[in-house]
Amino acid sequence: MELKKNNKKISVFYTLILLVVLITLTGLYINNIVAFNNLMKNNKELKEKLVQINLDNNKKKMEIESLTSFMRVKTIVGDKLNMFTMKMLLIKEK
């Protein structure tokens, strides 16, 4: 049996196809990097908004607590010390 030598050369057509595939994959990779950077920028902006909203929320909670504390004190003063405002007296009379 004779051994056949395969001296196949890579054709220009296959080289061009490989080059097109590599360029396409490189383009997709760069596009993914750009998209990722945009997402990270949006994520950072949303986190900053979240921090600001949390600060505003905490301020509102403090305002609500101060209002409810006053309402609580007003009720205690009215019930235990019999001190009423004019508005409270008008409501009780009706």
PDB file of N, CA, C and O in Angstrom, chain B, residues numbered from 101:
ATOM      1  N   MET B 101       0.823  -1.165   0.000  1.00  0.00           N
ATOM      2  CA  MET B 101       0.000   0.000   0.000  1.00  0.00           C
ATOM      3  C   MET B 101       0.882   1.248   0.000  1.00  0.00           C
ATOM      4  O   MET B 101       1.897   1.356   0.687  1.00  0.00           O
ATOM      5  N   GLU B 102       0.440   2.117  -0.772  1.00  0.00           N
ATOM      6  CA  GLU B 102       1.169   3.361  -0.853  1.00  0.00           C
ATOM      7  C   GLU B 102       0.491   4.401   0.039  1.00  0.00           C
ATOM      8  O   GLU B 102      -0.734   4.500   0.097  1.00  0.00           O
ATOM      9  N   LEU B 103       1.304   5.147   0.709  1.00  0.00           N
ATOM     10  CA  LEU B 103       0.777   6.227   1.533  1.00  0.00           C
ATOM     11  C   LEU B 103       0.686   7.480   0.673  1.00  0.00           C
ATOM     12  O   LEU B 103       1.660   7.924   0.063  1.00  0.00           O
ATOM     13  N   LYS B 104      -0.500   8.019   0.651  1.00  0.00           N
ATOM     14  CA  LYS B 104      -0.693   9.234  -0.131  1.00  0.00           C
ATOM     15  C   LYS B 104      -0.370  10.427   0.746  1.00  0.00           C
ATOM     16  O   LYS B 104      -0.791  10.498   1.900  1.00  0.00           O
ATOM     17  N   LYS B 105       0.361  11.338   0.204  1.00  0.00           N
ATOM     18  CA  LYS B 105       0.672  12.555   0.922  1.00  0.00           C
ATOM     19  C   LYS B 105      -0.389  13.588   0.603  1.00  0.00           C
ATOM     20  O   LYS B 105      -0.682  13.874  -0.558  1.00  0.00           O
ATOM     21  N   ASN B 106      -0.942  14.127   1.635  1.00  0.00           N
ATOM     22  CA  ASN B 106      -1.958  15.161   1.458  1.00  0.00           C
ATOM     23  C   ASN B 106      -1.285  16.523   1.615  1.00  0.00           C
ATOM     24  O   ASN B 106      -1.051  16.982   2.733  1.00  0.00           O
ATOM     25  N   ASN B 107      -0.992  17.134   0.545  1.00  0.00           N
ATOM     26  CA  ASN B 107      -0.400  18.464   0.562  1.00  0.00           C
ATOM     27  C   ASN B 107      -1.468  19.475   0.194  1.00  0.00           C
ATOM     28  O   ASN B 107      -1.378  20.173  -0.816  1.00  0.00           O
ATOM     29  N   LYS B 108      -2.476  19.532   1.041  1.00  0.00           N
ATOM     30  CA  LYS B 108      -3.559  20.459   0.757  1.00  0.00           C
ATOM     31  C   LYS B 108      -3.171  21.837   1.256  1.00  0.00           C
ATOM     32  O   LYS B 108      -2.667  21.990   2.368  1.00  0.00           O
ATOM     33  N   LYS B 109      -3.406  22.812   0.442  1.00  0.00           N
ATOM     34  CA  LYS B 109      -3.164  24.184   0.842  1.00  0.00           C
ATOM     35  C   LYS B 109      -4.491  24.803   1.236  1.00  0.00           C
ATOM     36  O   LYS B 109      -5.549  24.427   0.732  1.00  0.00           O
ATOM     37  N   ILE B 110      -4.413  25.754   2.143  1.00  0.00           N
ATOM     38  CA  ILE B 110      -5.626  26.449   2.558  1.00  0.00           C
ATOM     39  C   ILE B 110      -6.006  27.403   1.440  1.00  0.00           C
ATOM     40  O   ILE B 110      -5.208  28.231   1.001  1.00  0.00           O
ATOM     41  N   SER B 111      -7.233  27.265   0.996  1.00  0.00           N
ATOM     42  CA  SER B 111      -7.658  28.088  -0.128  1.00  0.00           C
ATOM     43  C   SER B 111      -7.933  29.523   0.303  1.00  0.00           C
ATOM     44  O   SER B 111      -8.166  29.782   1.484  1.00  0.00           O
ATOM     45  N   VAL B 112      -7.909  30.429  -0.615  1.00  0.00           N
ATOM     46  CA  VAL B 112      -8.173  31.838  -0.355  1.00  0.00           C
ATOM     47  C   VAL B 112      -9.626  32.027   0.085  1.00  0.00           C
ATOM     48  O   VAL B 112      -9.913  32.879   0.925  1.00  0.00           O
ATOM     49  N   PHE B 113     -10.522  31.253  -0.468  1.00  0.00           N
ATOM     50  CA  PHE B 113     -11.947  31.347  -0.128  1.00  0.00           C
ATOM     51  C   PHE B 113     -12.166  31.060   1.358  1.00  0.00           C
ATOM     52  O   PHE B 113     -12.864  31.812   2.038  1.00  0.00           O
ATOM     53  N   TYR B 114     -11.580  29.992   1.858  1.00  0.00           N
ATOM     54  CA  TYR B 114     -11.744  29.657   3.272  1.00  0.00           C
ATOM     55  C   TYR B 114     -11.064  30.689   4.176  1.00  0.00           C
ATOM     56  O   TYR B 114     -11.545  30.970   5.274  1.00  0.00           O
ATOM     57  N   THR B 115      -9.975  31.237   3.723  1.00  0.00           N
ATOM     58  CA  THR B 115      -9.304  32.284   4.476  1.00  0.00           C
ATOM     59  C   THR B 115     -10.190  33.523   4.586  1.00  0.00           C
ATOM     60  O   THR B 115     -10.279  34.131   5.653  1.00  0.00           O
ATOM     61  N   LEU B 116     -10.841  33.896   3.496  1.00  0.00           N
ATOM     62  CA  LEU B 116     -11.743  35.050   3.511  1.00  0.00           C
ATOM     63  C   LEU B 116     -12.952  34.793   4.409  1.00  0.00           C
ATOM     64  O   LEU B 116     -13.385  35.682   5.142  1.00  0.00           O
ATOM     65  N   ILE B 117     -13.488  33.592   4.351  1.00  0.00           N
ATOM     66  CA  ILE B 117     -14.623  33.245   5.217  1.00  0.00           C
ATOM     67  C   ILE B 117     -14.202  33.332   6.680  1.00  0.00           C
ATOM     68  O   ILE B 117     -14.931  33.881   7.506  1.00  0.00           O
ATOM     69  N   LEU B 118     -13.029  32.793   7.000  1.00  0.00           N
ATOM     70  CA  LEU B 118     -12.521  32.862   8.374  1.00  0.00           C
ATOM     71  C   LEU B 118     -12.326  34.310   8.798  1.00  0.00           C
ATOM     72  O   LEU B 118     -12.641  34.673   9.932  1.00  0.00           O
ATOM     73  N   LEU B 119     -11.811  35.138   7.899  1.00  0.00           N
ATOM     74  CA  LEU B 119     -11.602  36.542   8.201  1.00  0.00           C
ATOM     75  C   LEU B 119     -12.931  37.260   8.467  1.00  0.00           C
ATOM     76  O   LEU B 119     -13.024  38.067   9.392  1.00  0.00           O
ATOM     77  N   VAL B 120     -13.957  36.969   7.661  1.00  0.00           N
ATOM     78  CA  VAL B 120     -15.279  37.578   7.860  1.00  0.00           C
ATOM     79  C   VAL B 120     -15.875  37.136   9.194  1.00  0.00           C
ATOM     80  O   VAL B 120     -16.472  37.948   9.902  1.00  0.00           O
ATOM     81  N   VAL B 121     -15.723  35.879   9.541  1.00  0.00           N
ATOM     82  CA  VAL B 121     -16.247  35.365  10.815  1.00  0.00           C
ATOM     83  C   VAL B 121     -15.528  36.039  11.985  1.00  0.00           C
ATOM     84  O   VAL B 121     -16.168  36.449  12.953  1.00  0.00           O
ATOM     85  N   LEU B 122     -14.208  36.152  11.898  1.00  0.00           N
ATOM     86  CA  LEU B 122     -13.457  36.800  12.974  1.00  0.00           C
ATOM     87  C   LEU B 122     -13.824  38.271  13.114  1.00  0.00           C
ATOM     88  O   LEU B 122     -13.932  38.768  14.235  1.00  0.00           O
ATOM     89  N   ILE B 123     -14.016  38.974  12.011  1.00  0.00           N
ATOM     90  CA  ILE B 123     -14.419  40.380  12.067  1.00  0.00           C
ATOM     91  C   ILE B 123     -15.805  40.513  12.685  1.00  0.00           C
ATOM     92  O   ILE B 123     -16.046  41.418  13.483  1.00  0.00           O
ATOM     93  N   THR B 124     -16.714  39.615  12.318  1.00  0.00           N
ATOM     94  CA  THR B 124     -18.069  39.645  12.882  1.00  0.00           C
ATOM     95  C   THR B 124     -18.033  39.400  14.390  1.00  0.00           C
ATOM     96  O   THR B 124     -18.690  40.105  15.156  1.00  0.00           O
ATOM     97  N   LEU B 125     -17.264  38.396  14.808  1.00  0.00           N
ATOM     98  CA  LEU B 125     -17.172  38.098  16.240  1.00  0.00           C
ATOM     99  C   LEU B 125     -16.519  39.252  17.009  1.00  0.00           C
ATOM    100  O   LEU B 125     -16.927  39.564  18.127  1.00  0.00           O
ATOM    101  N   THR B 126     -15.520  39.874  16.413  1.00  0.00           N
ATOM    102  CA  THR B 126     -14.881  41.024  17.056  1.00  0.00           C
ATOM    103  C   THR B 126     -15.869  42.185  17.183  1.00  0.00           C
ATOM    104  O   THR B 126     -15.913  42.854  18.215  1.00  0.00           O
ATOM    105  N   GLY B 127     -16.654  42.422  16.140  1.00  0.00           N
ATOM    106  CA  GLY B 127     -17.671  43.471  16.184  1.00  0.00           C
ATOM    107  C   GLY B 127     -18.708  43.205  17.262  1.00  0.00           C
ATOM    108  O   GLY B 127     -19.095  44.117  17.993  1.00  0.00           O
ATOM    109  N   LEU B 128     -19.159  41.960  17.366  1.00  0.00           N
ATOM    110  CA  LEU B 128     -20.122  41.597  18.409  1.00  0.00           C
ATOM    111  C   LEU B 128     -19.523  41.787  19.804  1.00  0.00           C
ATOM    112  O   LEU B 128     -20.205  42.249  20.719  1.00  0.00           O
ATOM    113  N   TYR B 129     -18.263  41.434  19.958  1.00  0.00           N
ATOM    114  CA  TYR B 129     -17.596  41.593  21.253  1.00  0.00           C
ATOM    115  C   TYR B 129     -17.511  43.069  21.641  1.00  0.00           C
ATOM    116  O   TYR B 129     -17.804  43.433  22.780  1.00  0.00           O
ATOM    117  N   ILE B 130     -17.115  43.906  20.702  1.00  0.00           N
ATOM    118  CA  ILE B 130     -17.021  45.347  20.973  1.00  0.00           C
ATOM    119  C   ILE B 130     -18.409  45.919  21.268  1.00  0.00           C
ATOM    120  O   ILE B 130     -18.560  46.758  22.156  1.00  0.00           O
ATOM    121  N   ASN B 131     -19.418  45.469  20.528  1.00  0.00           N
ATOM    122  CA  ASN B 131     -20.788  45.928  20.770  1.00  0.00           C
ATOM    123  C   ASN B 131     -21.251  45.543  22.174  1.00  0.00           C
ATOM    124  O   ASN B 131     -21.917  46.332  22.845  1.00  0.00           O
ATOM    125  N   ASN B 132     -20.904  44.343  22.617  1.00  0.00           N
ATOM    126  CA  ASN B 132     -21.277  43.915  23.965  1.00  0.00           C
ATOM    127  C   ASN B 132     -20.585  44.757  25.032  1.00  0.00           C
ATOM    128  O   ASN B 132     -21.180  45.064  26.064  1.00  0.00           O
ATOM    129  N   ILE B 133     -19.330  45.132  24.786  1.00  0.00           N
ATOM    130  CA  ILE B 133     -18.614  45.966  25.743  1.00  0.00           C
ATOM    131  C   ILE B 133     -19.276  47.337  25.842  1.00  0.00           C
ATOM    132  O   ILE B 133     -19.458  47.862  26.941  1.00  0.00           O
ATOM    133  N   VAL B 134     -19.635  47.914  24.706  1.00  0.00           N
ATOM    134  CA  VAL B 134     -20.293  49.226  24.707  1.00  0.00           C
ATOM    135  C   VAL B 134     -21.652  49.142  25.401  1.00  0.00           C
ATOM    136  O   VAL B 134     -22.004  50.014  26.195  1.00  0.00           O
ATOM    137  N   ALA B 135     -22.410  48.090  25.097  1.00  0.00           N
ATOM    138  CA  ALA B 135     -23.727  47.922  25.727  1.00  0.00           C
ATOM    139  C   ALA B 135     -23.573  47.739  27.234  1.00  0.00           C
ATOM    140  O   ALA B 135     -24.361  48.286  28.006  1.00  0.00           O
ATOM    141  N   PHE B 136     -22.572  46.981  27.659  1.00  0.00           N
ATOM    142  CA  PHE B 136     -22.332  46.763  29.084  1.00  0.00           C
ATOM    143  C   PHE B 136     -21.987  48.076  29.776  1.00  0.00           C
ATOM    144  O   PHE B 136     -22.480  48.351  30.870  1.00  0.00           O
ATOM    145  N   ASN B 137     -21.147  48.884  29.147  1.00  0.00           N
ATOM    146  CA  ASN B 137     -20.789  50.174  29.731  1.00  0.00           C
ATOM    147  C   ASN B 137     -22.004  51.085  29.865  1.00  0.00           C
ATOM    148  O   ASN B 137     -22.145  51.791  30.864  1.00  0.00           O
ATOM    149  N   ASN B 138     -22.882  51.070  28.864  1.00  0.00           N
ATOM    150  CA  ASN B 138     -24.110  51.871  28.946  1.00  0.00           C
ATOM    151  C   ASN B 138     -25.006  51.379  30.077  1.00  0.00           C
ATOM    152  O   ASN B 138     -25.604  52.180  30.796  1.00  0.00           O
ATOM    153  N   LEU B 139     -25.097  50.069  30.232  1.00  0.00           N
ATOM    154  CA  LEU B 139     -25.903  49.511  31.322  1.00  0.00           C
ATOM    155  C   LEU B 139     -25.314  49.875  32.685  1.00  0.00           C
ATOM    156  O   LEU B 139     -26.055  50.165  33.623  1.00  0.00           O
ATOM    157  N   MET B 140     -23.999  49.860  32.795  1.00  0.00           N
ATOM    158  CA  MET B 140     -23.363  50.233  34.054  1.00  0.00           C
ATOM    159  C   MET B 140     -23.617  51.713  34.363  1.00  0.00           C
ATOM    160  O   MET B 140     -23.830  52.080  35.519  1.00  0.00           O
ATOM    161  N   LYS B 141     -23.596  52.554  33.336  1.00  0.00           N
ATOM    162  CA  LYS B 141     -23.876  53.976  33.535  1.00  0.00           C
ATOM    163  C   LYS B 141     -25.315  54.166  34.008  1.00  0.00           C
ATOM    164  O   LYS B 141     -25.565  54.925  34.944  1.00  0.00           O
ATOM    165  N   ASN B 142     -26.265  53.476  33.364  1.00  0.00           N
ATOM    166  CA  ASN B 142     -27.671  53.560  33.778  1.00  0.00           C
ATOM    167  C   ASN B 142     -27.856  53.026  35.194  1.00  0.00           C
ATOM    168  O   ASN B 142     -28.624  53.581  35.979  1.00  0.00           O
ATOM    169  N   ASN B 143     -27.151  51.949  35.514  1.00  0.00           N
ATOM    170  CA  ASN B 143     -27.237  51.358  36.845  1.00  0.00           C
ATOM    171  C   ASN B 143     -26.743  52.346  37.902  1.00  0.00           C
ATOM    172  O   ASN B 143     -27.344  52.470  38.969  1.00  0.00           O
ATOM    173  N   LYS B 144     -25.647  53.048  37.603  1.00  0.00           N
ATOM    174  CA  LYS B 144     -25.113  54.025  38.536  1.00  0.00           C
ATOM    175  C   LYS B 144     -26.108  55.166  38.744  1.00  0.00           C
ATOM    176  O   LYS B 144     -26.314  55.609  39.874  1.00  0.00           O
ATOM    177  N   GLU B 145     -26.727  55.643  37.659  1.00  0.00           N
ATOM    178  CA  GLU B 145     -27.717  56.713  37.774  1.00  0.00           C
ATOM    179  C   GLU B 145     -28.920  56.266  38.600  1.00  0.00           C
ATOM    180  O   GLU B 145     -29.433  57.028  39.419  1.00  0.00           O
ATOM    181  N   LEU B 146     -29.370  55.027  38.385  1.00  0.00           N
ATOM    182  CA  LEU B 146     -30.503  54.510  39.149  1.00  0.00           C
ATOM    183  C   LEU B 146     -30.157  54.354  40.626  1.00  0.00           C
ATOM    184  O   LEU B 146     -30.994  54.610  41.491  1.00  0.00           O
ATOM    185  N   LYS B 147     -28.928  53.934  40.917  1.00  0.00           N
ATOM    186  CA  LYS B 147     -28.519  53.822  42.316  1.00  0.00           C
ATOM    187  C   LYS B 147     -28.491  55.195  42.988  1.00  0.00           C
ATOM    188  O   LYS B 147     -28.887  55.335  44.145  1.00  0.00           O
ATOM    189  N   GLU B 148     -28.019  56.208  42.254  1.00  0.00           N
ATOM    190  CA  GLU B 148     -28.011  57.558  42.808  1.00  0.00           C
ATOM    191  C   GLU B 148     -29.434  58.036  43.070  1.00  0.00           C
ATOM    192  O   GLU B 148     -29.701  58.662  44.095  1.00  0.00           O
ATOM    193  N   LYS B 149     -30.353  57.741  42.143  1.00  0.00           N
ATOM    194  CA  LYS B 149     -31.761  58.108  42.348  1.00  0.00           C
ATOM    195  C   LYS B 149     -32.333  57.370  43.554  1.00  0.00           C
ATOM    196  O   LYS B 149     -33.091  57.940  44.339  1.00  0.00           O
ATOM    197  N   LEU B 150     -31.965  56.102  43.694  1.00  0.00           N
ATOM    198  CA  LEU B 150     -32.449  55.305  44.825  1.00  0.00           C
ATOM    199  C   LEU B 150     -31.975  55.886  46.148  1.00  0.00           C
ATOM    200  O   LEU B 150     -32.741  55.956  47.109  1.00  0.00           O
ATOM    201  N   VAL B 151     -30.722  56.302  46.201  1.00  0.00           N
ATOM    202  CA  VAL B 151     -30.198  56.907  47.426  1.00  0.00           C
ATOM    203  C   VAL B 151     -30.968  58.191  47.734  1.00  0.00           C
ATOM    204  O   VAL B 151     -31.339  58.435  48.882  1.00  0.00           O
ATOM    205  N   GLN B 152     -31.209  59.013  46.703  1.00  0.00           N
ATOM    206  CA  GLN B 152     -31.943  60.262  46.906  1.00  0.00           C
ATOM    207  C   GLN B 152     -33.373  59.985  47.369  1.00  0.00           C
ATOM    208  O   GLN B 152     -33.882  60.665  48.259  1.00  0.00           O
ATOM    209  N   ILE B 153     -34.016  58.994  46.770  1.00  0.00           N
ATOM    210  CA  ILE B 153     -35.378  58.646  47.161  1.00  0.00           C
ATOM    211  C   ILE B 153     -35.405  58.136  48.604  1.00  0.00           C
ATOM    212  O   ILE B 153     -36.323  58.455  49.360  1.00  0.00           O
ATOM    213  N   ASN B 154     -34.398  57.343  48.982  1.00  0.00           N
ATOM    214  CA  ASN B 154     -34.330  56.865  50.365  1.00  0.00           C
ATOM    215  C   ASN B 154     -34.148  58.015  51.347  1.00  0.00           C
ATOM    216  O   ASN B 154     -34.749  58.023  52.421  1.00  0.00           O
ATOM    217  N   LEU B 155     -33.313  58.991  50.974  1.00  0.00           N
ATOM    218  CA  LEU B 155     -33.150  60.158  51.844  1.00  0.00           C
ATOM    219  C   LEU B 155     -34.464  60.922  51.984  1.00  0.00           C
ATOM    220  O   LEU B 155     -34.849  61.312  53.087  1.00  0.00           O
ATOM    221  N   ASP B 156     -35.152  61.132  50.857  1.00  0.00           N
ATOM    222  CA  ASP B 156     -36.448  61.814  50.913  1.00  0.00           C
ATOM    223  C   ASP B 156     -37.452  61.018  51.737  1.00  0.00           C
ATOM    224  O   ASP B 156     -38.229  61.584  52.506  1.00  0.00           O
ATOM    225  N   ASN B 157     -37.427  59.706  51.569  1.00  0.00           N
ATOM    226  CA  ASN B 157     -38.334  58.837  52.313  1.00  0.00           C
ATOM    227  C   ASN B 157     -38.076  58.940  53.816  1.00  0.00           C
ATOM    228  O   ASN B 157     -39.014  58.991  54.611  1.00  0.00           O
ATOM    229  N   ASN B 158     -36.807  58.970  54.196  1.00  0.00           N
ATOM    230  CA  ASN B 158     -36.475  59.095  55.617  1.00  0.00           C
ATOM    231  C   ASN B 158     -36.923  60.444  56.169  1.00  0.00           C
ATOM    232  O   ASN B 158     -37.397  60.526  57.302  1.00  0.00           O
ATOM    233  N   LYS B 159     -36.773  61.509  55.366  1.00  0.00           N
ATOM    234  CA  LYS B 159     -37.248  62.826  55.804  1.00  0.00           C
ATOM    235  C   LYS B 159     -38.759  62.810  56.019  1.00  0.00           C
ATOM    236  O   LYS B 159     -39.261  63.348  57.006  1.00  0.00           O
ATOM    237  N   LYS B 160     -39.477  62.189  55.087  1.00  0.00           N
ATOM    238  CA  LYS B 160     -40.938  62.111  55.218  1.00  0.00           C
ATOM    239  C   LYS B 160     -41.330  61.290  56.436  1.00  0.00           C
ATOM    240  O   LYS B 160     -42.295  61.627  57.122  1.00  0.00           O
ATOM    241  N   LYS B 161     -40.593  60.212  56.715  1.00  0.00           N
ATOM    242  CA  LYS B 161     -40.883  59.406  57.900  1.00  0.00           C
ATOM    243  C   LYS B 161     -40.698  60.220  59.170  1.00  0.00           C
ATOM    244  O   LYS B 161     -41.496  60.130  60.103  1.00  0.00           O
ATOM    245  N   MET B 162     -39.639  61.014  59.194  1.00  0.00           N
ATOM    246  CA  MET B 162     -39.400  61.856  60.365  1.00  0.00           C
ATOM    247  C   MET B 162     -40.522  62.873  60.534  1.00  0.00           C
ATOM    248  O   MET B 162     -40.959  63.135  61.655  1.00  0.00           O
ATOM    249  N   GLU B 163     -40.992  63.449  59.422  1.00  0.00           N
ATOM    250  CA  GLU B 163     -42.103  64.396  59.500  1.00  0.00           C
ATOM    251  C   GLU B 163     -43.363  63.714  60.006  1.00  0.00           C
ATOM    252  O   GLU B 163     -44.088  64.266  60.833  1.00  0.00           O
ATOM    253  N   ILE B 164     -43.618  62.517  59.507  1.00  0.00           N
ATOM    254  CA  ILE B 164     -44.807  61.777  59.933  1.00  0.00           C
ATOM    255  C   ILE B 164     -44.707  61.415  61.411  1.00  0.00           C
ATOM    256  O   ILE B 164     -45.688  61.522  62.147  1.00  0.00           O
ATOM    257  N   GLU B 165     -43.518  60.985  61.848  1.00  0.00           N
ATOM    258  CA  GLU B 165     -43.341  60.646  63.266  1.00  0.00           C
ATOM    259  C   GLU B 165     -43.540  61.863  64.157  1.00  0.00           C
ATOM    260  O   GLU B 165     -44.120  61.757  65.238  1.00  0.00           O
ATOM    261  N   SER B 166     -43.064  63.014  63.709  1.00  0.00           N
ATOM    262  CA  SER B 166     -43.257  64.209  64.534  1.00  0.00           C
ATOM    263  C   SER B 166     -44.735  64.589  64.581  1.00  0.00           C
ATOM    264  O   SER B 166     -45.238  65.028  65.616  1.00  0.00           O
ATOM    265  N   LEU B 167     -45.429  64.419  63.452  1.00  0.00           N
ATOM    266  CA  LEU B 167     -46.856  64.728  63.458  1.00  0.00           C
ATOM    267  C   LEU B 167     -47.631  63.738  64.318  1.00  0.00           C
ATOM    268  O   LEU B 167     -48.519  64.135  65.072  1.00  0.00           O
ATOM    269  N   THR B 168     -47.310  62.487  64.215  1.00  0.00           N
ATOM    270  CA  THR B 168     -48.042  61.505  65.019  1.00  0.00           C
ATOM    271  C   THR B 168     -47.705  61.669  66.491  1.00  0.00           C
ATOM    272  O   THR B 168     -48.552  61.419  67.350  1.00  0.00           O
ATOM    273  N   SER B 169     -46.488  62.082  66.795  1.00  0.00           N
ATOM    274  CA  SER B 169     -46.133  62.317  68.190  1.00  0.00           C
ATOM    275  C   SER B 169     -46.965  63.466  68.754  1.00  0.00           C
ATOM    276  O   SER B 169     -47.460  63.382  69.878  1.00  0.00           O
ATOM    277  N   PHE B 170     -47.118  64.526  67.986  1.00  0.00           N
ATOM    278  CA  PHE B 170     -47.936  65.654  68.425  1.00  0.00           C
ATOM    279  C   PHE B 170     -49.384  65.212  68.612  1.00  0.00           C
ATOM    280  O   PHE B 170     -50.022  65.578  69.599  1.00  0.00           O
ATOM    281  N   MET B 171     -49.900  64.434  67.677  1.00  0.00           N
ATOM    282  CA  MET B 171     -51.279  63.956  67.791  1.00  0.00           C
ATOM    283  C   MET B 171     -51.429  63.085  69.038  1.00  0.00           C
ATOM    284  O   MET B 171     -52.441  63.148  69.736  1.00  0.00           O
ATOM    285  N   ARG B 172     -50.418  62.283  69.303  1.00  0.00           N
ATOM    286  CA  ARG B 172     -50.459  61.417  70.473  1.00  0.00           C
ATOM    287  C   ARG B 172     -50.445  62.257  71.747  1.00  0.00           C
ATOM    288  O   ARG B 172     -51.213  61.996  72.673  1.00  0.00           O
ATOM    289  N   VAL B 173     -49.582  63.257  71.794  1.00  0.00           N
ATOM    290  CA  VAL B 173     -49.495  64.126  72.969  1.00  0.00           C
ATOM    291  C   VAL B 173     -50.793  64.896  73.143  1.00  0.00           C
ATOM    292  O   VAL B 173     -51.272  65.068  74.265  1.00  0.00           O
ATOM    293  N   LYS B 174     -51.363  65.359  72.041  1.00  0.00           N
ATOM    294  CA  LYS B 174     -52.612  66.118  72.121  1.00  0.00           C
ATOM    295  C   LYS B 174     -53.721  65.232  72.698  1.00  0.00           C
ATOM    296  O   LYS B 174     -54.531  65.699  73.498  1.00  0.00           O
ATOM    297  N   THR B 175     -53.760  63.991  72.305  1.00  0.00           N
ATOM    298  CA  THR B 175     -54.782  63.075  72.826  1.00  0.00           C
ATOM    299  C   THR B 175     -54.575  62.821  74.318  1.00  0.00           C
ATOM    300  O   THR B 175     -55.531  62.824  75.093  1.00  0.00           O
ATOM    301  N   ILE B 176     -53.321  62.602  74.713  1.00  0.00           N
ATOM    302  CA  ILE B 176     -53.030  62.342  76.131  1.00  0.00           C
ATOM    303  C   ILE B 176     -53.377  63.563  76.976  1.00  0.00           C
ATOM    304  O   ILE B 176     -53.971  63.443  78.047  1.00  0.00           O
ATOM    305  N   VAL B 177     -52.998  64.736  76.481  1.00  0.00           N
ATOM    306  CA  VAL B 177     -53.299  65.971  77.220  1.00  0.00           C
ATOM    307  C   VAL B 177     -54.813  66.148  77.333  1.00  0.00           C
ATOM    308  O   VAL B 177     -55.307  66.559  78.383  1.00  0.00           O
ATOM    309  N   GLY B 178     -55.543  65.846  76.281  1.00  0.00           N
ATOM    310  CA  GLY B 178     -56.993  65.991  76.313  1.00  0.00           C
ATOM    311  C   GLY B 178     -57.652  65.004  77.259  1.00  0.00           C
ATOM    312  O   GLY B 178     -58.571  65.373  77.990  1.00  0.00           O
ATOM    313  N   ASP B 179     -57.197  63.745  77.259  1.00  0.00           N
ATOM    314  CA  ASP B 179     -57.836  62.711  78.070  1.00  0.00           C
ATOM    315  C   ASP B 179     -57.433  62.782  79.544  1.00  0.00           C
ATOM    316  O   ASP B 179     -58.293  62.735  80.424  1.00  0.00           O
ATOM    317  N   LYS B 180     -56.154  62.893  79.814  1.00  0.00           N
ATOM    318  CA  LYS B 180     -55.694  62.787  81.189  1.00  0.00           C
ATOM    319  C   LYS B 180     -55.676  64.117  81.926  1.00  0.00           C
ATOM    320  O   LYS B 180     -55.912  64.155  83.133  1.00  0.00           O
ATOM    321  N   LEU B 181     -55.397  65.212  81.217  1.00  0.00           N
ATOM    322  CA  LEU B 181     -55.281  66.497  81.895  1.00  0.00           C
ATOM    323  C   LEU B 181     -56.480  67.401  81.642  1.00  0.00           C
ATOM    324  O   LEU B 181     -56.553  68.514  82.162  1.00  0.00           O
ATOM    325  N   ASN B 182     -57.405  66.916  80.849  1.00  0.00           N
ATOM    326  CA  ASN B 182     -58.603  67.673  80.504  1.00  0.00           C
ATOM    327  C   ASN B 182     -58.282  69.049  79.915  1.00  0.00           C
ATOM    328  O   ASN B 182     -58.940  70.043  80.225  1.00  0.00           O
ATOM    329  N   MET B 183     -57.276  69.083  79.076  1.00  0.00           N
ATOM    330  CA  MET B 183     -56.927  70.318  78.377  1.00  0.00           C
ATOM    331  C   MET B 183     -57.359  70.146  76.925  1.00  0.00           C
ATOM    332  O   MET B 183     -56.909  69.224  76.244  1.00  0.00           O
ATOM    333  N   PHE B 184     -58.212  71.013  76.464  1.00  0.00           N
ATOM    334  CA  PHE B 184     -58.743  70.885  75.123  1.00  0.00           C
ATOM    335  C   PHE B 184     -58.521  72.169  74.339  1.00  0.00           C
ATOM    336  O   PHE B 184     -58.473  73.262  74.903  1.00  0.00           O
ATOM    337  N   THR B 185     -58.390  72.015  73.045  1.00  0.00           N
ATOM    338  CA  THR B 185     -58.353  73.191  72.177  1.00  0.00           C
ATOM    339  C   THR B 185     -59.787  73.522  71.796  1.00  0.00           C
ATOM    340  O   THR B 185     -60.693  72.715  72.000  1.00  0.00           O
ATOM    341  N   MET B 186     -59.983  74.683  71.254  1.00  0.00           N
ATOM    342  CA  MET B 186     -61.330  75.081  70.841  1.00  0.00           C
ATOM    343  C   MET B 186     -61.887  74.114  69.801  1.00  0.00           C
ATOM    344  O   MET B 186     -63.071  73.776  69.823  1.00  0.00           O
ATOM    345  N   LYS B 187     -61.034  73.682  68.905  1.00  0.00           N
ATOM    346  CA  LYS B 187     -61.488  72.754  67.860  1.00  0.00           C
ATOM    347  C   LYS B 187     -61.954  71.440  68.490  1.00  0.00           C
ATOM    348  O   LYS B 187     -62.971  70.881  68.081  1.00  0.00           O
ATOM    349  N   MET B 188     -61.217  70.952  69.475  1.00  0.00           N
ATOM    350  CA  MET B 188     -61.587  69.701  70.120  1.00  0.00           C
ATOM    351  C   MET B 188     -62.884  69.854  70.890  1.00  0.00           C
ATOM    352  O   MET B 188     -63.691  68.925  70.927  1.00  0.00           O
ATOM    353  N   LEU B 189     -63.102  71.011  71.508  1.00  0.00           N
ATOM    354  CA  LEU B 189     -64.332  71.263  72.259  1.00  0.00           C
ATOM    355  C   LEU B 189     -65.529  71.312  71.313  1.00  0.00           C
ATOM    356  O   LEU B 189     -66.597  70.785  71.625  1.00  0.00           O
ATOM    357  N   LEU B 190     -65.347  71.936  70.176  1.00  0.00           N
ATOM    358  CA  LEU B 190     -66.446  72.014  69.194  1.00  0.00           C
ATOM    359  C   LEU B 190     -66.821  70.650  68.660  1.00  0.00           C
ATOM    360  O   LEU B 190     -67.996  70.366  68.428  1.00  0.00           O
ATOM    361  N   ILE B 191     -65.838  69.819  68.466  1.00  0.00           N
ATOM    362  CA  ILE B 191     -66.099  68.467  67.974  1.00  0.00           C
ATOM    363  C   ILE B 191     -66.831  67.646  69.036  1.00  0.00           C
ATOM    364  O   ILE B 191     -67.763  66.908  68.717  1.00  0.00           O
ATOM    365  N   LYS B 192     -66.410  67.773  70.306  1.00  0.00           N
ATOM    366  CA  LYS B 192     -67.030  67.002  71.383  1.00  0.00           C
ATOM    367  C   LYS B 192     -68.480  67.430  71.596  1.00  0.00           C
ATOM    368  O   LYS B 192     -69.316  66.591  71.930  1.00  0.00           O
ATOM    369  N   GLU B 193     -68.803  68.717  71.412  1.00  0.00           N
ATOM    370  CA  GLU B 193     -70.156  69.205  71.631  1.00  0.00           C
ATOM    371  C   GLU B 193     -71.127  68.673  70.595  1.00  0.00           C
ATOM    372  O   GLU B 193     -72.309  68.495  70.889  1.00  0.00           O
ATOM    373  N   LYS B 194     -70.657  68.421  69.411  1.00  0.00           N
ATOM    374  CA  LYS B 194     -71.553  67.932  68.342  1.00  0.00           C
ATOM    375  C   LYS B 194     -71.860  66.505  68.577  1.00  0.00           C
ATOM    376  O   LYS B 194     -72.595  65.896  67.800  1.00  0.00           O
TER     377      LYS B 194
END
